Amino acid sequence: MNETLDIIHNRKSVRTFQDTPVDTETVNTIINTAMRAPTAGNMMLYSILEIEKQDLKDALAKSCDNQPFIAKAPLVLLFLADYQRWFDFFMASDVPAYCKAESIPLRYPGEGDLLLACCDALIAAQTAVIAAESLGVGSCYIGDIMEKYEYHRELLNLPQYTFPVALLCFGYPTHSASTRKLTPRLPQTAVHFKDAYQRLDKTALADIFAGPTPQTYYDNTTNLGQHIYARKFAADFTIEMTRSVKKAIQEWIKTQSS
Ligand SMILES: Cc1cc2nc3c(=O)[nH]c(=O)nc-3n(C[C@H](O)[C@H](O)[C@H](O)COP(=O)(O)O)c2cc1C
């Protein structure tokens, strides 16, 4: 182990924060460290929106599946997949005139560009998480930001070629948050293959999911697979996320020509 590995191995999501604000210097260190993350072609296809206003934090706490701790987080950063900046630059650089002169169609951002921009945004987000952790600042991702696309777009003035892929709450952990146990992980054999993907049979699946089970199973379910299916995979929030992401993709590719 070394200091970097210690930080990564001891990180845990923090959902209760001390009132202590995260000062500007620390915020800037977190952000400019995130900006050292690798990005596709060094295009930095992301933006970071710092949510400062309390009424916006309150609105996000509600819209992100009613998670009040979002409103109490001293620092809230939204990581956006962002092709808008580059596409605006293409337009400002007379790319349409170039395409016309060359008799080639003007290309608009497509699904691949969206996924690539999501990769950039998420790698930057996780770099921010580790930077913060190294400074004693805890964090928690909020995946529900991908729900209610139309509402979030309006609330935060998000243009067409942006997509809110990760919301991160940051703050100094309370004693109980910093002393809680690490969450378990699947065994390495479940996730690490060599050269070809290996699907697991029923026995192997039973083995890798043989860890701790919930104290009570959700809604008439009787085993872990059924529990996670009902509680997560087929839950209302997941169904809303799928609707919302589909809408966001439709919006993103509206003007796509190739
Ligand atoms: C993409 C993503 C979305 C998440 N969304 C939420 C969320 O909406 N609310 C929450 O409390 N935790 C959320 N988490 C945190 C996970 O629940 C947490 O990472 C997981 O349980 C493992 O715990 P650990 O981070 O403490 O190791 C999210 C994590 C990720 C990576």
The ligand as a Tripos MOL2 file, in Angstrom:
@<TRIPOS>MOLECULE
LIG
   31    33     1     0     0
SMALL
NO_CHARGES

@<TRIPOS>ATOM
      1 C1        -23.3560    6.2720  -10.5870 C.3       1 LIG1
      2 C2        -23.6360    6.2700   -9.0990 C.ar      1 LIG1
      3 C3        -24.8580    6.7180   -8.6460 C.ar      1 LIG1
      4 C4        -25.1230    6.7610   -7.2790 C.ar      1 LIG1
      5 N1        -26.3000    7.3150   -6.8390 N.ar      1 LIG1
      6 C5        -26.5190    7.4360   -5.5090 C.ar      1 LIG1
      7 C6        -27.6790    8.1120   -5.0330 C.ar      1 LIG1
      8 O1        -28.5080    8.6040   -5.7960 O.2       1 LIG1
      9 N2        -27.8440    8.2150   -3.6920 N.ar      1 LIG1
     10 C7        -26.9310    7.7010   -2.8000 C.ar      1 LIG1
     11 O2        -27.1460    7.8550   -1.5890 O.2       1 LIG1
     12 N3        -25.8100    7.0650   -3.2300 N.ar      1 LIG1
     13 C8        -25.5830    6.9290   -4.5480 C.ar      1 LIG1
     14 N4        -24.4250    6.3360   -4.9990 N.ar      1 LIG1
     15 C9        -23.4470    5.7910   -4.0420 C.3       1 LIG1
     16 C10       -23.4980    4.2750   -4.0020 C.3       1 LIG1
     17 O3        -24.6620    3.8690   -3.3150 O.3       1 LIG1
     18 C11       -22.2340    3.7590   -3.3190 C.3       1 LIG1
     19 O4        -21.1090    4.1330   -4.0850 O.3       1 LIG1
     20 C12       -22.2510    2.2370   -3.1690 C.3       1 LIG1
     21 O5        -23.2860    1.8360   -2.3080 O.3       1 LIG1
     22 C13       -20.9210    1.7200   -2.6140 C.3       1 LIG1
     23 O6        -20.6680    2.3360   -1.3880 O.3       1 LIG1
     24 P1        -19.3210    3.1470   -1.1310 P.3       1 LIG1
     25 O7        -19.2560    4.2660   -2.1340 O.co2     1 LIG1
     26 O8        -19.4610    3.6790    0.2820 O.co2     1 LIG1
     27 O9        -18.1900    2.2020   -1.2910 O.co2     1 LIG1
     28 C14       -24.1480    6.2830   -6.3590 C.ar      1 LIG1
     29 C15       -22.9200    5.8330   -6.8360 C.ar      1 LIG1
     30 C16       -22.6500    5.8480   -8.1900 C.ar      1 LIG1
     31 C17       -21.3040    5.4130   -8.6690 C.3       1 LIG1
@<TRIPOS>BOND
     1     1     2 1
     2     2     3 ar
     3     2    30 ar
     4     3     4 ar
     5     4     5 ar
     6     4    28 ar
     7     5     6 ar
     8     6     7 ar
     9     6    13 1
    10     7     8 2
    11     7     9 ar
    12     9    10 ar
    13    10    11 2
    14    10    12 ar
    15    12    13 ar
    16    13    14 ar
    17    14    15 1
    18    14    28 ar
    19    15    16 1
    20    16    17 1
    21    16    18 1
    22    18    19 1
    23    18    20 1
    24    20    21 1
    25    20    22 1
    26    22    23 1
    27    23    24 1
    28    24    25 2
    29    24    26 1
    30    24    27 1
    31    28    29 ar
    32    29    30 ar
    33    30    31 1
@<TRIPOS>SUBSTRUCTURE
     1 LIG1         1 GROUP 0 **** ****
